Amino acid sequence: MASALETLCGQAFGAKKHHMLGVYLQRSWIVLLLFAAALTPTYIFMEDLLLLIGQSPELSRLAGQMSVWLIPQHFAMAMLLPLTRFLQSQLKNWVTAYTAGAALAVHVAVTYVLVHHLHFGIVGAIAAADMSWWLVVLGQFVYVVGGGCPLSWKGFSMEAFTDFWEFIKLSSASGVMLCLENWYYRLLVLLTGYLKNAEIAVDALSICQTINGWEMMIPFGFLAATGVRVANELGAGSGKGARFAIVVSITTSVVIGLVFWCLILYFNDQIALLFTSSRVVLAEVHNLSVLLAFTILLNSVQPVLSGVAVGSGWQALVAYVNIGTYYLIGVPLGMVLGWPLHFGVGGIWSGMIGGTAVQTLILAYLTVKCDWDEEAKVASMRMQKWAESK
């Protein structure tokens, strides 16, 4: 939901309406903290929810214990994500990097003490993560309110309590859009668990998804950068600048994706050795490596196009596209290939890649056909409307 700030803060910064960034930040805090409070019961009653959907009692009990310890982190995210978007929209990425780096150093030390010396196990690891995330929040909060953003932070304002409905609509669309994307490949592991003799397939798939997750940090960086840059250019009234930023981002990300595509295909027999020595699992990872390579290549484009959508304020439209391509095409196709056609985990994954490919083509079409000069005018009208809402 904080991605709404990538649209609003990015366009306001480009339009030089700097004071509105602080108002949007506070408005986002209010909305996200309210939603975080509304979602807290799912953490408290996680054990009951897992039992309800048929998970084993032991797994449900352990997950229920851990989920309660995640509540502080849950509220930290409601504060941190708006702060991060607020800073990124002003090209202050170094602040987020330094605070995260400092918190990481503390996190490693505290985790070592709690887990290895005090023997608190997984609870100690979660508690250390809770503390680390709140340290990041504290660092960025102190920077913002302590004078690091004199143009965009003018102190706490009652304006933050106005025009909630429009803000909630954009925030909700942002949240739905990104959740549909993030949940999509989580379903891959869930569906694979229902295959016969699924243990090896799940192990191999988890390795592939871990490698994919590492590499995805690069496209996610391009997603954030593209969203901010497109929003800045549109806010400044430069459709040509937005178009140029999109071309540069997609080209650079695709080149990097091709490099990783080649590496995965070349080292398909060795990549899993980082995680396991089981020959059976290694063989299964080898079988899935082609799908992993093409997933990485496709993901070098798709997140960048999502960044374009965020920067342009198209979140609601893309949410509908995601529902259709991911859950009405990708998942059913994967299930057909996985079970009736007996392709197993490879079939499920292939079907879901198909859904991602269709989504990417639709977003690419929307981006190419967009009149960016007209989009800049829309952004200008949005800024004028929101700035006048008191």
C-alpha positions in Angstrom: 0.0 0.0 0.0 3.0 2.3 0.6 3.6 2.2 -3.2 1.0 4.9 -3.5 3.7 7.3 -2.3 5.9 6.3 -5.3 3.2 7.8 -7.4 2.2 10.8 -5.3 5.6 11.8 -3.7 7.4 11.2 -7.0 5.0 13.3 -9.0 4.9 16.0 -6.3 8.7 16.2 -6.2 8.8 16.5 -10.0 6.2 19.2 -9.9 8.2 21.0 -7.1 5.3 20.8 -4.7 7.7 19.7 -2.0 5.6 20.5 1.1 3.0 17.9 -0.1 5.5 15.1 0.3 5.4 15.4 4.1 1.6 15.5 4.0 1.5 12.3 1.9 3.9 10.6 4.2 1.9 11.3 7.3 -1.3 10.3 5.5 0.3 7.0 4.5 1.4 6.3 8.1 -2.2 6.8 9.3 -3.7 4.5 6.7 -1.0 1.8 7.0 -1.1 1.7 10.8 -4.9 1.4 10.7 -4.6 -1.5 8.2 -1.8 -3.1 10.2 -4.0 -3.0 13.3 -6.9 -4.6 11.4 -4.6 -7.4 10.2 -3.1 -8.1 13.6 -5.7 -10.8 14.5 -4.4 -13.0 11.7 -1.0 -13.1 13.5 -2.6 -13.7 16.9 -4.9 -16.5 15.6 -2.5 -18.0 13.0 -2.5 -21.5 14.6 -6.3 -21.7 14.3 -6.3 -20.4 10.7 -3.7 -23.0 9.7 -5.6 -25.8 11.3 -8.7 -24.6 9.5 -7.1 -25.0 6.1 -5.8 -28.5 6.9 -2.2 -28.0 8.0 -0.7 -30.4 10.6 -1.2 -29.5 14.3 2.5 -29.4 15.0 3.2 -27.1 12.1 0.3 -24.9 13.0 1.4 -24.7 16.6 5.0 -23.6 15.7 3.8 -21.2 13.1 1.3 -19.7 15.6 4.1 -19.2 18.2 6.3 -17.5 15.7 3.6 -15.3 14.1 3.0 -13.5 17.4 6.6 -12.5 17.6 6.3 -11.0 14.1 3.7 -8.4 15.2 6.3 -5.8 16.1 7.9 -6.2 12.7 4.4 -5.9 11.1 3.9 -2.4 12.6 7.5 -1.5 11.8 6.8 -2.1 8.1 3.8 0.3 8.3 6.2 3.0 9.4 9.2 2.1 7.4 7.8 1.5 3.9 6.3 5.0 3.6 9.5 6.5 4.9 11.5 4.6 2.3 9.2 5.8 -0.5 9.3 9.3 0.8 13.1 9.4 0.7 13.5 7.5 -2.6 11.1 10.0 -4.4 13.6 12.7 -3.4 16.6 10.6 -4.7 17.9 10.1 -1.1 18.5 6.4 -1.5 21.8 6.7 0.4 19.8 7.3 3.6 17.9 4.1 3.2 21.2 2.2 2.3 23.1 3.6 5.3 20.4 2.9 7.8 19.8 -0.6 6.5 23.6 -1.3 6.6 23.9 -0.1 10.2 20.9 -2.1 11.3 22.3 -5.2 9.5 25.5 -5.0 11.5 23.5 -4.8 14.8 21.2 -7.5 13.6 24.0 -10.0 13.0 25.5 -9.4 16.4 22.1 -9.5 18.3 21.0 -12.7 16.4 24.3 -14.4 17.3 23.8 -13.6 21.0 20.2 -14.5 21.2 20.4 -17.7 19.1 23.8 -19.1 19.9 24.6 -17.8 23.4 21.2 -17.5 25.0 19.7 -20.4 23.0 16.4 -18.7 22.2 16.2 -20.4 18.8 13.9 -19.2 16.1 12.1 -16.9 18.6 15.5 -15.2 19.3 16.1 -14.8 15.5 12.6 -13.2 15.0 13.1 -10.9 18.1 16.5 -9.8 16.6 14.8 -9.0 13.3 12.0 -7.0 15.1 14.6 -4.9 16.8 16.6 -4.4 13.6 13.6 -3.2 11.6 12.7 -0.7 14.3 16.3 0.5 14.3 15.9 1.2 10.5 12.6 3.0 11.2 14.2 5.1 14.0 17.2 6.0 11.8 15.1 7.2 8.9 12.5 8.9 11.1 15.2 10.9 12.9 16.8 11.9 9.6 13.5 13.1 8.2 12.1 15.0 11.2 15.6 16.2 12.3 16.1 18.4 9.4 17.3 16.1 6.6 14.4 17.1 4.4 13.8 20.8 5.0 11.7 21.3 1.8 9.5 18.3 2.1 9.1 17.9 5.9 7.4 20.9 7.5 6.3 19.2 10.7 3.2 17.2 11.5 0.1 18.7 9.8 -3.6 18.3 10.1 -3.7 18.1 6.3 -2.7 14.5 6.8 -6.3 13.8 8.0 -8.0 15.1 4.9 -8.9 13.4 1.6 -8.6 10.0 3.1 -10.9 8.2 0.6 -8.9 9.1 -2.5 -5.7 8.1 -0.7 -7.1 4.8 0.5 -8.3 3.9 -3.0 -4.8 4.5 -4.5 -3.1 2.8 -1.6 -5.5 -0.2 -1.8 -4.9 -0.5 -5.6 -1.2 -0.4 -5.0 -1.4 -3.1 -2.3 -3.7 -5.4 -4.4 -1.4 -5.0 -7.5 1.8 -5.9 -5.6 0.1 -8.7 -3.5 -1.2 -10.4 -6.5 2.3 -10.4 -8.0 4.0 -11.5 -4.8 1.5 -14.3 -4.0 1.6 -15.7 -7.5 4.9 -17.6 -7.2 4.2 -18.5 -3.6 1.3 -20.5 -5.0 3.9 -22.5 -7.0 5.4 -24.0 -3.8 1.9 -24.6 -2.3 0.6 -26.4 -5.4 3.8 -28.5 -5.7 3.2 -29.7 -2.2 0.1 -31.5 -3.4 2.0 -33.6 -5.9 2.7 -37.3 -5.3 6.2 -37.8 -3.7 6.4 -34.0 -3.4 9.3 -33.8 -1.0 12.1 -33.9 -3.6 10.2 -31.5 -5.9 9.6 -29.0 -3.1 13.2 -29.2 -2.0 14.4 -28.5 -5.6 11.8 -25.9 -6.2 12.8 -24.1 -2.9 16.4 -24.0 -4.1 15.3 -22.5 -7.5 13.1 -20.0 -5.8 15.8 -18.9 -3.5 18.2 -18.3 -6.4 15.4 -16.5 -8.2 14.8 -14.4 -5.1 18.4 -13.4 -4.9 18.5 -12.3 -8.5 15.1 -10.6 -8.2 16.6 -8.0 -6.0 18.1 -6.4 -9.1 14.8 -6.1 -11.0 13.2 -4.9 -7.8 15.8 -2.1 -7.7 14.9 -1.2 -11.2 11.2 -1.3 -10.3 11.8 1.3 -7.5 14.1 3.4 -9.6 11.8 3.4 -12.6 8.7 4.2 -10.6 10.4 7.2 -9.0 12.0 8.4 -12.2 8.8 8.2 -14.2 6.8 9.9 -11.5 9.4 12.7 -11.2 9.3 13.3 -15.0 5.6 13.2 -15.2 5.3 15.5 -12.3 7.7 17.9 -14.0 5.5 17.8 -17.1 8.0 15.9 -19.2 6.5 13.1 -21.1 9.6 12.7 -23.2 11.7 12.4 -20.1 9.4 9.6 -18.7 9.6 7.8 -22.0 13.4 8.0 -22.0 13.7 6.8 -18.4 11.5 3.7 -19.3 13.7 2.8 -22.3 16.9 3.1 -20.3 15.6 1.0 -17.4 14.2 -1.8 -19.5 17.3 -2.0 -21.7 19.7 -2.1 -18.7 17.6 -4.6 -16.8 17.2 -6.9 -19.8 21.0 -6.9 -20.4 21.5 -7.9 -16.8 18.8 -10.5 -17.1 20.5 -12.0 -20.2 23.8 -12.3 -18.2 22.1 -14.3 -15.4 20.1 -16.3 -18.0 23.4 -17.5 -19.5 24.9 -18.2 -16.1 22.0 -20.4 -15.0 22.0 -22.4 -18.2 25.8 -22.8 -18.2 26.1 -23.7 -14.5 22.9 -25.7 -14.3 24.7 -28.7 -12.8 26.5 -26.7 -10.1 24.1 -24.0 -8.8 22.4 -26.3 -6.3 25.6 -27.4 -4.7 25.4 -24.2 -2.6 22.4 -25.7 -0.9 22.6 -29.5 -0.9 24.7 -32.6 -1.7 21.7 -34.8 -2.3 22.1 -36.3 -5.8 18.3 -36.7 -6.2 17.7 -33.0 -5.4 20.6 -31.9 -7.6 19.2 -33.9 -10.5 15.7 -32.3 -10.0 17.2 -28.8 -9.8 19.1 -29.6 -13.1 15.7 -30.5 -14.7 14.2 -27.2 -13.5 17.1 -25.0 -14.4 15.8 -24.1 -17.8 12.5 -22.9 -16.3 14.6 -20.9 -13.7 16.6 -19.3 -16.4 13.6 -18.2 -18.4 11.8 -17.0 -15.2 14.8 -14.8 -14.5 14.9 -13.5 -18.0 11.1 -12.7 -18.0 11.5 -11.0 -14.5 14.1 -8.7 -15.9 11.3 -7.0 -17.8 8.1 -7.5 -15.8 9.1 -5.6 -12.6 10.3 -2.6 -14.6 7.0 -2.4 -16.3 5.3 -2.6 -12.9 7.5 0.3 -11.9 6.2 2.3 -14.9 2.7 1.5 -13.7 3.4 2.7 -10.2 5.1 5.9 -11.4 2.1 6.6 -13.6 -0.6 5.8 -11.1 -2.0 2.8 -13.1 -2.1 0.5 -10.0 -5.9 -0.2 -10.3 -5.6 -1.1 -14.0 -2.6 -3.4 -13.4 -4.4 -5.1 -10.5 -7.1 -6.2 -12.9 -4.5 -7.3 -15.4 -2.8 -9.4 -12.7 -6.0 -11.1 -11.7 -6.7 -12.1 -15.3 -3.2 -13.2 -16.4 -2.0 -14.7 -13.2 -5.0 -16.3 -11.6 -7.3 -16.9 -14.7 -4.6 -18.0 -17.1 -1.3 -18.9 -15.3 -2.6 -20.9 -12.3 -5.2 -23.0 -14.3 -2.7 -23.6 -17.1 -0.1 -24.8 -14.5 -2.6 -27.1 -12.8 -3.6 -28.7 -16.2 0.0 -29.2 -17.1 0.9 -30.5 -13.6 -1.9 -33.0 -13.0 -4.0 -34.1 -16.1 -1.0 -33.9 -18.4 1.4 -35.3 -15.7 4.3 -32.8 -16.2 4.5 -32.4 -12.4 6.3 -29.4 -10.9 7.8 -28.5 -14.3 4.3 -28.3 -15.8 3.0 -26.2 -12.9 5.9 -23.8 -13.2 5.6 -23.6 -17.0 1.9 -22.7 -16.8 2.7 -19.9 -14.3 5.5 -18.6 -16.6 2.9 -18.5 -19.3 0.7 -16.2 -17.1 3.6 -13.9 -16.4 4.5 -13.7 -20.1 0.9 -12.7 -21.0 0.9 -10.1 -18.2 4.3 -8.7 -19.4 3.0 -8.5 -23.0 -0.1 -6.5 -21.9 2.0 -4.1 -19.8 4.4 -3.7 -22.6 1.5 -2.9 -25.0 0.1 -0.3 -22.5 3.5 1.3 -22.1 4.3 1.5 -25.8 0.8 2.8 -26.8 0.7 5.4 -23.9 0.7 9.1 -24.9 3.3 10.2 -22.3 2.7 13.9 -23.0 -1.0 13.4 -22.1 0.0 11.3 -19.1 2.2 14.3 -17.9 -0.9 16.5 -18.1 -2.9 13.9 -16.1 -0.2 13.9 -13.4 -0.2 17.7 -13.3 -4.0 17.7 -12.8 -3.7 15.1 -10.1 -1.1 17.2 -8.2 -3.2 20.3 -8.5 -6.3 18.4 -7.2 -4.5 16.8 -4.3 -2.6 19.9 -3.3 -5.9 21.8 -3.1 -7.6 19.1 -1.0 -7.4 20.5 2.6 
